[in-house]
Amino acid sequence: MKAEGGVPAFTWQAGYGAFSIGASQADTVIKYIQNQEEHHRKVTFPEEFRRFLERYKVAYDERYVWD
């Protein structure tokens, strides 16, 4: 992102995850983002991220997930 000039001050955090979606899921993702603060009152982001990893069978080392 930084190299392409899209976000000049962009830097990655120590860790990150990225998931792709299909165009048919865009509205659902937009609603999720708009309601993210409320959603994370019920489920923390680390809990949700682990669920994504497990749902999509992504191998991960717990030592590197929010420690």
N, CA and C atoms as a LAMMPS dump frame, in Angstrom:
ITEM: TIMESTEP
0
ITEM: NUMBER OF ATOMS
201
ITEM: BOX BOUNDS ff ff ff
-5.0000000000000000e+02 5.0000000000000000e+02
-5.0000000000000000e+02 5.0000000000000000e+02
-5.0000000000000000e+02 5.0000000000000000e+02
ITEM: ATOMS id mol type element x y z
1 1 1 N 0.821 -1.191 0
2 1 2 C 0 0 0
3 1 3 C 0.863 1.252 0
4 2 1 N 1.878 1.239 0.833
5 2 2 C 2.745 2.41 0.918
6 2 3 C 3.535 2.583 -0.379
7 3 1 N 4.066 1.477 -0.911
8 3 2 C 4.877 1.527 -2.126
9 3 3 C 4.074 2.01 -3.329
10 4 1 N 2.798 1.703 -3.369
11 4 2 C 1.954 2.107 -4.486
12 4 3 C 1.419 3.522 -4.334
13 5 1 N 1.712 4.16 -3.211
14 5 2 C 1.31 5.546 -3.018
15 5 3 C -0.111 5.734 -2.52
16 6 1 N -0.8 4.633 -2.217
17 6 2 C -2.194 4.746 -1.777
18 6 3 C -2.344 5.362 -0.397
19 7 1 N -1.442 5.005 0.513
20 7 2 C -1.51 5.501 1.887
21 7 3 C -0.085 5.813 2.332
22 8 1 N 0.378 7.044 2.16
23 8 2 C 1.782 7.379 2.43
24 8 3 C 2.272 7.082 3.848
25 9 1 N 1.414 7.252 4.851
26 9 2 C 1.844 7.043 6.235
27 9 3 C 1.535 5.631 6.728
28 10 1 N 1.219 4.722 5.799
29 10 2 C 0.802 3.372 6.174
30 10 3 C 1.97 2.56 6.737
31 11 1 N 1.709 1.853 7.846
32 11 2 C 2.659 0.869 8.38
33 11 3 C 1.862 -0.302 8.938
34 12 1 N 2.414 -1.488 8.798
35 12 2 C 1.771 -2.665 9.372
36 12 3 C 2.016 -2.69 10.867
37 13 1 N 1.065 -3.239 11.597
38 13 2 C 1.279 -3.485 13.016
39 13 3 C 2.153 -4.725 13.143
40 14 1 N 2.431 -5.158 14.357
41 14 2 C 3.299 -6.315 14.564
42 14 3 C 2.725 -7.566 13.906
43 15 1 N 1.431 -7.695 13.866
44 15 2 C 0.798 -8.834 13.215
45 15 3 C -0.466 -8.385 12.517
46 16 1 N -0.925 -9.157 11.586
47 16 2 C -2.127 -8.794 10.857
48 16 3 C -2.741 -10.037 10.232
49 17 1 N -3.944 -9.916 9.801
50 17 2 C -4.623 -10.975 9.07
51 17 3 C -5.433 -10.34 7.964
52 18 1 N -5.575 -11.032 6.88
53 18 2 C -6.362 -10.522 5.762
54 18 3 C -7.223 -11.644 5.215
55 19 1 N -8.469 -11.324 4.927
56 19 2 C -9.393 -12.288 4.366
57 19 3 C -10.047 -11.651 3.157
58 20 1 N -10.257 -12.415 2.122
59 20 2 C -10.935 -11.874 0.951
60 20 3 C -12.401 -12.277 0.988
61 21 1 N -13.203 -11.52 0.271
62 21 2 C -14.626 -11.815 0.182
63 21 3 C -15.042 -11.74 -1.282
64 22 1 N -16.174 -12.324 -1.587
65 22 2 C -16.752 -12.187 -2.911
66 22 3 C -17.64 -10.959 -2.96
67 23 1 N -17.922 -10.495 -4.162
68 23 2 C -18.761 -9.307 -4.329
69 23 3 C -20.128 -9.495 -3.673
70 24 1 N -20.64 -10.714 -3.664
71 24 2 C -21.958 -10.962 -3.07
72 24 3 C -21.963 -10.778 -1.555
73 25 1 N -20.792 -10.722 -0.933
74 25 2 C -20.688 -10.553 0.516
75 25 3 C -20.414 -9.106 0.928
76 26 1 N -20.256 -8.222 -0.041
77 26 2 C -19.854 -6.84 0.253
78 26 3 C -20.828 -6.126 1.187
79 27 1 N -22.126 -6.245 0.963
80 27 2 C -23.095 -5.554 1.822
81 27 3 C -23.003 -6.041 3.269
82 28 1 N -22.828 -7.34 3.448
83 28 2 C -22.702 -7.907 4.794
84 28 3 C -21.469 -7.362 5.487
85 29 1 N -20.358 -7.263 4.762
86 29 2 C -19.113 -6.764 5.346
87 29 3 C -19.239 -5.277 5.676
88 30 1 N -19.878 -4.524 4.825
89 30 2 C -20.089 -3.095 5.093
90 30 3 C -20.899 -2.908 6.369
91 31 1 N -21.971 -3.679 6.525
92 31 2 C -22.787 -3.595 7.748
93 31 3 C -21.965 -3.991 8.969
94 32 1 N -21.141 -5.027 8.823
95 32 2 C -20.279 -5.46 9.922
96 32 3 C -19.364 -4.308 10.357
97 33 1 N -18.732 -3.655 9.402
98 33 2 C -17.811 -2.559 9.715
99 33 3 C -18.564 -1.409 10.384
100 34 1 N -19.738 -1.082 9.873
101 34 2 C -20.527 0.008 10.448
102 34 3 C -20.953 -0.285 11.882
103 35 1 N -21.15 -1.547 12.222
104 35 2 C -21.617 -1.935 13.562
105 35 3 C -20.532 -2.624 14.381
106 36 1 N -19.293 -2.474 13.974
107 36 2 C -18.188 -3.184 14.611
108 36 3 C -18.041 -2.851 16.099
109 37 1 N -18.178 -1.605 16.458
110 37 2 C -18.021 -1.216 17.864
111 37 3 C -19.042 -1.945 18.748
112 38 1 N -20.296 -1.949 18.325
113 38 2 C -21.344 -2.653 19.073
114 38 3 C -21.094 -4.159 19.088
115 39 1 N -20.727 -4.697 17.956
116 39 2 C -20.464 -6.139 17.834
117 39 3 C -19.371 -6.578 18.811
118 40 1 N -18.313 -5.782 18.921
119 40 2 C -17.179 -6.157 19.77
120 40 3 C -17.435 -5.925 21.259
121 41 1 N -18.608 -5.43 21.596
122 41 2 C -19.004 -5.425 23.005
123 41 3 C -19.421 -6.831 23.438
124 42 1 N -19.825 -7.645 22.468
125 42 2 C -20.281 -9.014 22.744
126 42 3 C -19.18 -10.038 22.503
127 43 1 N -18.393 -9.826 21.477
128 43 2 C -17.314 -10.737 21.098
129 43 3 C -16.07 -9.893 20.875
130 44 1 N -14.983 -10.191 21.566
131 44 2 C -13.766 -9.397 21.376
132 44 3 C -13.169 -9.675 20.009
133 45 1 N -12.392 -8.73 19.519
134 45 2 C -11.754 -8.934 18.216
135 45 3 C -10.824 -10.155 18.233
136 46 1 N -9.986 -10.345 19.266
137 46 2 C -9.156 -11.559 19.275
138 46 3 C -9.983 -12.849 19.228
139 47 1 N -11.101 -12.898 19.937
140 47 2 C -11.968 -14.08 19.884
141 47 3 C -12.497 -14.282 18.466
142 48 1 N -12.939 -13.205 17.867
143 48 2 C -13.492 -13.291 16.525
144 48 3 C -12.421 -13.694 15.505
145 49 1 N -11.233 -13.136 15.646
146 49 2 C -10.147 -13.47 14.724
147 49 3 C -9.81 -14.955 14.804
148 50 1 N -9.738 -15.489 16.028
149 50 2 C -9.488 -16.923 16.192
150 50 3 C -10.591 -17.757 15.53
151 51 1 N -11.834 -17.313 15.652
152 51 2 C -12.944 -18.024 15.013
153 51 3 C -12.798 -18.047 13.502
154 52 1 N -12.383 -16.898 12.929
155 52 2 C -12.123 -16.869 11.485
156 52 3 C -11.05 -17.889 11.114
157 53 1 N -9.954 -17.869 11.849
158 53 2 C -8.862 -18.795 11.561
159 53 3 C -9.338 -20.239 11.621
160 54 1 N -10.113 -20.565 12.633
161 54 2 C -10.606 -21.931 12.783
162 54 3 C -11.645 -22.275 11.71
163 55 1 N -12.542 -21.343 11.444
164 55 2 C -13.585 -21.594 10.435
165 55 3 C -12.988 -21.882 9.067
166 56 1 N -11.958 -21.149 8.7
167 56 2 C -11.347 -21.3 7.381
168 56 3 C -10.109 -22.193 7.409
169 57 1 N -9.953 -22.918 8.531
170 57 2 C -8.892 -23.917 8.682
171 57 3 C -7.494 -23.354 8.405
172 58 1 N -7.243 -22.181 8.977
173 58 2 C -5.935 -21.543 8.86
174 58 3 C -5.119 -21.95 10.082
175 59 1 N -3.998 -22.593 9.844
176 59 2 C -3.125 -22.995 10.945
177 59 3 C -2.506 -21.742 11.563
178 60 1 N -2.438 -21.709 12.88
179 60 2 C -1.821 -20.571 13.548
180 60 3 C -1.201 -21.032 14.853
181 61 1 N -0.262 -20.257 15.326
182 61 2 C 0.419 -20.53 16.58
183 61 3 C -0.116 -19.529 17.599
184 62 1 N -0.731 -20.029 18.639
185 62 2 C -1.356 -19.179 19.647
186 62 3 C -0.371 -18.177 20.256
187 63 1 N 0.905 -18.495 20.24
188 63 2 C 1.902 -17.556 20.79
189 63 3 C 1.919 -16.228 20.04
190 64 1 N 1.446 -16.24 18.805
191 64 2 C 1.512 -15.037 17.977
192 64 3 C 0.157 -14.363 17.806
193 65 1 N -0.839 -14.768 18.598
194 65 2 C -2.146 -14.144 18.522
195 65 3 C -2.4 -13.37 19.809
196 66 1 N -2.139 -12.108 19.788
197 66 2 C -2.389 -11.185 20.902
198 66 3 C -1.753 -11.595 22.223
199 67 1 N -0.494 -11.831 22.192
200 67 2 C 0.228 -12.097 23.447
201 67 3 C 1.097 -10.932 23.818
